[in-house]
Amino acid sequence: MRKRIDDNVYNIGSNIRTARMRADLTQEEMSERIGVTPQYLSDLERGLVGTSIPTLIKICTDLNISADFILFGSSREISQANSTLIEKIQRLPKHKAEMAERILNLFMEAMDMNPDQRTK
């Protein structure tokens, strides 16, 4: 049995697995989408192997998540409250995350409206 490389690689793999499962994808589906073998993705998720930057970019793009989420488990550049909200949205399946984004955009547009412009 192979040993995992180190805790950082293990955490990255665990974050990839979490994001993949939240996107409701099997390892086979995701590996096909990002151009790797299912065995490699399995090893990556278990922290047995590292990944290249191009593969990391493919993973982030395919799962619609930030590299911060994969590398650190959250986005370190934003407040904790924003981070929590973003992480909740990132955990949603892709179609539900897109729906949440549309709702938030509509809400933000409504917040910017002049009270005289609102319909009663």
C-alpha positions in Angstrom: 0.0 0.0 0.0 1.3 3.4 -1.0 1.8 6.2 1.6 0.4 9.6 1.2 2.9 12.3 0.4 2.2 14.7 3.3 -0.6 16.4 5.1 -0.8 19.3 2.6 -1.2 17.0 -0.4 -3.7 14.9 1.6 -5.8 18.1 2.4 -5.7 19.1 -1.2 -6.9 15.7 -2.2 -9.6 15.8 0.4 -10.8 19.2 -0.8 -10.9 17.9 -4.4 -13.0 14.9 -3.3 -15.4 17.2 -1.3 -15.9 19.5 -4.2 -16.3 16.6 -6.7 -18.9 14.9 -4.4 -20.8 18.2 -4.0 -20.9 18.5 -7.8 -22.5 15.1 -7.7 -19.8 13.6 -10.0 -18.2 10.1 -9.8 -14.5 9.8 -10.0 -15.0 8.2 -13.5 -17.1 11.2 -14.7 -14.7 13.8 -13.3 -11.6 12.0 -14.5 -13.0 11.9 -18.1 -13.9 15.6 -17.9 -10.4 16.7 -16.8 -8.4 14.3 -18.9 -6.9 12.0 -16.2 -7.4 8.3 -15.4 -9.9 7.3 -12.6 -7.0 5.7 -10.8 -5.0 9.0 -10.8 -8.0 10.9 -9.5 -8.5 8.3 -6.8 -4.8 8.5 -5.8 -5.0 12.3 -5.9 -8.0 12.4 -3.6 -6.3 10.1 -1.1 -3.2 12.2 -1.0 -1.0 9.6 -2.6 0.1 11.8 -5.5 0.3 15.5 -6.2 -1.0 17.3 -9.2 0.3 19.8 -11.8 -0.9 23.3 -12.2 -2.6 22.6 -15.5 -4.6 19.8 -13.9 -5.4 21.9 -10.9 -6.8 24.6 -13.2 -8.9 22.0 -15.0 -10.3 20.8 -11.7 -11.1 24.3 -10.5 -12.7 25.2 -13.9 -14.7 22.0 -14.1 -16.0 22.2 -10.5 -16.4 26.0 -10.7 -14.4 26.5 -7.5 -11.4 28.6 -6.6 -7.9 27.3 -6.2 -8.0 28.7 -2.7 -10.8 26.3 -1.9 -8.7 23.4 -3.2 -5.4 24.5 -1.6 -6.7 25.9 1.7 -10.3 24.6 2.1 -11.6 28.2 1.8 -10.8 31.5 0.3 -8.4 33.3 2.7 -8.9 36.7 1.1 -12.4 37.4 2.2 -14.2 37.8 5.5 -15.3 34.7 7.5 -19.0 35.6 6.9 -18.5 35.9 3.1 -16.3 32.8 3.2 -19.1 30.8 4.8 -21.6 31.9 2.3 -19.3 31.2 -0.6 -18.4 27.8 0.7 -22.1 26.9 1.1 -22.7 27.9 -2.5 -19.6 26.0 -3.7 -20.9 22.9 -2.0 -24.1 23.0 -4.1 -24.4 21.0 -7.3 -23.4 23.2 -10.3 -27.0 23.8 -11.4 -28.1 24.8 -7.9 -25.0 27.1 -7.5 -26.0 28.8 -10.8 -29.5 29.3 -9.5 -28.2 30.8 -6.3 -26.0 33.2 -8.3 -29.0 34.3 -10.4 -31.1 34.8 -7.2 -28.3 36.8 -5.6 -27.9 38.9 -8.8 -31.6 39.7 -8.8 -31.4 40.6 -5.1 -28.5 42.9 -5.7 -30.3 44.6 -8.5 -33.4 45.1 -6.3 -31.2 46.5 -3.6 -29.8 49.1 -6.0 -33.2 50.2 -7.2 -34.6 53.5 -6.3 -37.7 53.1 -4.1 -39.7 55.0 -6.7 -38.8 52.4 -9.3 -40.1 49.4 -7.4 -43.5 48.1 -8.3 -46.1 47.8 -5.6 
